[in-house]
Amino acid sequence: MSDRTQPTAQPMSSREYLEALRQKRDEHLAQTPPAPSSTTTSPPTATPETTTVPPSTTEEKKKANQKKEDLFPGIPKPRPKKTIITWSAPSRPFKKRDRRYYTTVILIVFLISLILFFAGQFLPIAVVISVGFLAYVLSSVPPHEVKIEITTYGIEVEDFLYYWEEMGRFWFDKKYNQELLTIETMRFPGRIILLFDKNEKEDLKKLLSEVLFEEKPADTFYDKAAKWLQEKIPLEVGS
């Protein structure tokens, strides 16, 4: 048995132990090949060439898509205004009166006012005088010419537009040997009276029948009273 003894390992401090671990790690990394990078770059792909579409083709596709996708079903779209028929005519029927007519009107107004005066009805006297003055003006002042247009919106007389939605029936009449077109409206006074050439009657009838109903209503109380007065008290022969 040999008296030689093996040297005992000296204890290492913490610092020496960490230095030894770091040295072993560096040796291991030097021996192993570097790992490939985690971020792999994909091979370049060929980008497709952008084709330019003509503007006309793009607009046609947009219009086709708008027709297919109706966002407001059941709601009518507005129509552009389009003039169908236009003509010029006097604003009202007119007949030139003679002196006998005005004399008869003045006598009637005077007699009715005298009767009302003795009856103590002073307010109706002013009404009778106003009616007589209105008859004088309508008979002495000729009407002015107006422009009448039938459009897709309605009937336009000068600057007044009557929409189809606010019209009712229509019918033809005659006064002072002049052709009249009368249409019911929802506005005051409830009717519009238009003069026209008799040669255009069939065209107007065919056109208005597409929108309105042709029917002459029964005479009202005022219509019957006016006819009765005209028959009983004729202001002029042949009126």
C-alpha positions as CSV (number, residue, x, y, z in Angstrom):
1,M,0.0,0.0,0.0
2,S,1.5,3.2,-1.2
3,D,1.8,6.1,1.1
4,R,1.0,8.5,-1.9
5,T,-2.3,10.1,-1.5
6,Q,-4.4,11.8,-4.3
7,P,-4.9,15.5,-4.1
8,T,-8.3,16.5,-3.0
9,A,-10.3,19.0,-5.2
10,Q,-10.3,22.4,-3.9
11,P,-13.8,23.9,-3.5
12,M,-14.7,26.6,-6.1
13,S,-16.3,29.8,-5.4
14,S,-19.6,30.8,-7.1
15,R,-17.8,33.2,-9.4
16,E,-15.4,30.5,-10.5
17,Y,-18.3,28.1,-11.1
18,L,-20.2,30.6,-13.3
19,E,-17.0,31.3,-15.3
20,A,-16.5,27.6,-15.9
21,L,-20.1,27.2,-17.1
22,R,-19.8,30.1,-19.4
23,Q,-16.5,28.7,-20.9
24,K,-18.2,25.3,-21.5
25,R,-21.1,27.0,-23.3
26,D,-18.9,29.0,-25.5
27,E,-17.0,25.8,-26.5
28,H,-20.2,24.0,-27.3
29,L,-21.5,26.9,-29.5
30,A,-18.2,27.0,-31.4
31,Q,-18.4,23.3,-32.2
32,T,-22.2,23.2,-33.4
33,P,-23.1,24.9,-36.7
34,P,-25.3,28.0,-36.4
35,A,-29.0,27.3,-36.6
36,P,-30.9,28.7,-39.6
37,S,-32.7,32.0,-38.9
38,S,-36.3,31.6,-37.8
39,T,-37.5,34.3,-40.3
40,T,-37.4,32.6,-43.6
41,T,-37.7,34.8,-46.6
42,S,-40.1,33.5,-49.2
43,P,-39.0,33.4,-52.8
44,P,-40.1,36.4,-54.7
45,T,-43.4,35.8,-56.5
46,A,-44.2,37.4,-59.8
47,T,-46.8,40.2,-59.3
48,P,-49.6,40.1,-61.8
49,E,-49.7,43.0,-64.2
50,T,-52.5,45.4,-63.4
51,T,-54.9,45.8,-66.3
52,T,-56.5,49.2,-66.8
53,V,-60.2,49.0,-67.4
54,P,-61.7,51.6,-69.7
55,P,-63.9,54.2,-67.9
56,S,-66.9,53.3,-70.1
57,T,-66.7,49.7,-69.0
58,T,-66.5,50.7,-65.3
59,E,-69.5,53.0,-65.6
60,E,-71.6,50.3,-67.3
61,K,-70.7,47.8,-64.5
62,K,-71.7,50.3,-61.8
63,K,-75.1,51.0,-63.6
64,A,-75.7,47.2,-63.8
65,N,-75.0,46.7,-60.1
66,Q,-77.3,49.6,-59.2
67,K,-80.1,48.0,-61.2
68,K,-79.6,44.7,-59.5
69,E,-79.4,46.1,-56.0
70,D,-82.6,48.1,-55.5
71,L,-82.2,49.8,-52.2
72,F,-85.7,51.3,-52.0
73,P,-88.1,48.7,-53.4
74,G,-91.7,49.9,-54.0
75,I,-90.8,53.6,-53.9
76,P,-91.4,55.4,-57.3
77,K,-88.4,57.2,-58.7
78,P,-88.8,60.9,-59.7
79,R,-89.5,61.6,-63.3
80,P,-87.9,64.4,-65.3
81,K,-90.2,67.2,-66.4
82,K,-91.1,66.9,-70.1
83,T,-93.5,69.1,-72.0
84,I,-96.1,67.2,-74.1
85,I,-98.4,69.9,-75.5
86,T,-98.2,73.7,-75.3
87,W,-100.4,76.4,-76.6
88,S,-101.5,80.0,-76.0
89,A,-105.1,81.1,-75.3
90,P,-107.1,83.9,-73.6
91,S,-107.3,83.5,-69.8
92,R,-111.1,83.4,-69.8
93,P,-114.1,83.4,-72.2
94,F,-114.9,86.9,-73.5
95,K,-117.6,88.4,-75.5
96,K,-117.8,92.1,-76.5
97,R,-120.9,93.7,-75.1
98,D,-123.0,96.6,-76.5
99,R,-124.5,99.6,-74.7
100,R,-127.7,97.8,-74.0
101,Y,-126.0,95.2,-71.8
102,Y,-124.4,97.8,-69.5
103,T,-127.7,99.7,-69.3
104,T,-129.5,96.6,-68.3
105,V,-126.9,95.7,-65.6
106,I,-127.1,99.2,-64.1
107,L,-130.9,99.1,-64.0
108,I,-130.9,95.7,-62.3
109,V,-128.4,96.8,-59.7
110,F,-130.3,100.0,-59.0
111,L,-133.7,98.2,-58.5
112,I,-132.3,95.5,-56.3
113,S,-130.4,98.0,-54.2
114,L,-133.6,100.2,-53.8
115,I,-135.6,97.2,-52.6
116,L,-132.9,96.3,-50.1
117,F,-132.7,99.9,-48.9
118,F,-136.4,100.0,-48.0
119,A,-136.1,96.6,-46.4
120,G,-133.3,97.9,-44.2
121,Q,-130.7,95.4,-45.6
122,F,-127.8,97.7,-46.1
123,L,-125.0,95.1,-46.2
124,P,-126.4,93.2,-49.1
125,I,-126.6,96.5,-51.1
126,A,-122.8,96.6,-51.1
127,V,-122.7,93.0,-52.3
128,V,-125.0,93.7,-55.2
129,I,-123.0,96.8,-56.2
130,S,-119.8,94.8,-56.1
131,V,-121.3,92.1,-58.3
132,G,-122.5,94.6,-60.8
133,F,-119.1,96.3,-60.9
134,L,-117.4,92.9,-61.5
135,A,-119.7,92.1,-64.3
136,Y,-118.9,95.5,-65.9
137,V,-115.1,94.8,-65.6
138,L,-115.3,91.3,-67.0
139,S,-117.4,92.5,-70.0
140,S,-115.3,95.6,-70.8
141,V,-111.7,94.5,-70.3
142,P,-110.5,91.9,-72.7
143,P,-108.5,88.9,-71.2
144,H,-104.8,88.6,-71.6
145,E,-103.1,85.7,-73.4
146,V,-101.7,82.9,-71.2
147,K,-99.3,80.1,-72.0
148,I,-100.6,76.6,-71.2
149,E,-98.4,73.5,-71.0
150,I,-99.3,69.9,-70.3
151,T,-96.2,68.2,-68.8
152,T,-95.4,65.0,-67.1
153,Y,-95.8,66.8,-63.8
154,G,-99.2,68.3,-64.5
155,I,-100.8,71.3,-66.2
156,E,-98.9,74.6,-66.0
157,V,-100.7,77.9,-66.6
158,E,-98.3,80.8,-66.7
159,D,-96.4,80.4,-63.4
160,F,-99.0,78.1,-61.7
161,L,-98.5,74.4,-61.8
162,Y,-101.3,72.0,-61.0
163,Y,-100.0,68.5,-60.3
164,W,-101.8,65.4,-61.6
165,E,-102.2,64.2,-58.0
166,E,-104.5,67.2,-57.1
167,M,-106.8,66.9,-60.1
168,G,-110.1,65.1,-60.5
169,R,-112.4,64.8,-63.4
170,F,-112.4,66.8,-66.6
171,W,-115.0,67.6,-69.2
172,F,-115.5,69.8,-72.2
173,D,-118.0,72.7,-72.5
174,K,-118.7,75.7,-74.7
175,K,-119.4,79.3,-73.9
176,Y,-119.7,82.3,-76.3
177,N,-119.0,79.8,-79.1
178,Q,-115.6,79.1,-77.5
179,E,-114.3,75.6,-76.6
180,L,-113.7,75.2,-72.9
181,L,-111.7,72.5,-70.9
182,T,-112.7,72.3,-67.3
183,I,-110.7,70.3,-64.7
184,E,-111.5,69.8,-61.1
185,T,-108.7,70.7,-58.7
186,M,-108.2,70.6,-54.9
187,R,-107.2,74.3,-54.9
188,F,-109.5,77.3,-54.7
189,P,-111.8,77.9,-56.5
190,G,-111.9,74.1,-57.3
191,R,-111.8,74.3,-61.1
192,I,-109.6,75.5,-63.8
193,I,-111.1,76.6,-67.1
194,L,-108.8,76.5,-70.2
195,L,-109.6,77.7,-73.7
196,F,-108.3,75.8,-76.7
197,D,-108.6,75.3,-80.4
198,K,-111.4,73.1,-81.4
199,N,-109.1,71.1,-83.7
200,E,-107.1,70.0,-80.7
201,K,-110.1,68.6,-78.8
202,E,-109.5,64.9,-79.7
203,D,-105.8,65.1,-78.9
204,L,-106.5,66.6,-75.5
205,K,-109.2,64.1,-74.7
206,K,-107.0,61.2,-75.6
207,L,-104.1,62.6,-73.6
208,L,-106.0,63.6,-70.4
209,S,-107.8,60.2,-70.4
210,E,-104.5,58.6,-69.6
211,V,-104.4,60.3,-66.3
212,L,-107.8,61.7,-65.4
213,F,-111.4,60.5,-65.7
214,E,-113.8,62.3,-68.1
215,E,-117.1,63.0,-66.5
216,K,-119.2,66.2,-66.2
217,P,-120.6,66.5,-62.7
218,A,-124.1,67.5,-61.9
219,D,-124.9,71.2,-61.7
220,T,-124.6,72.7,-58.2
221,F,-127.1,75.1,-56.6
222,Y,-125.1,78.1,-57.8
223,D,-125.0,76.7,-61.4
224,K,-128.7,76.2,-61.4
225,A,-129.4,79.7,-60.0
226,A,-127.1,81.3,-62.6
227,K,-128.9,79.5,-65.4
228,W,-132.3,80.5,-64.0
229,L,-131.3,84.1,-63.8
230,Q,-129.9,84.1,-67.3
231,E,-133.1,82.6,-68.6
232,K,-135.5,84.9,-66.7
233,I,-133.5,88.1,-66.9
234,P,-131.5,88.0,-70.2
235,L,-129.0,90.9,-70.2
236,E,-128.5,90.7,-73.9
237,V,-130.2,89.0,-76.8
238,G,-128.2,85.9,-77.7
239,S,-126.1,85.9,-74.5
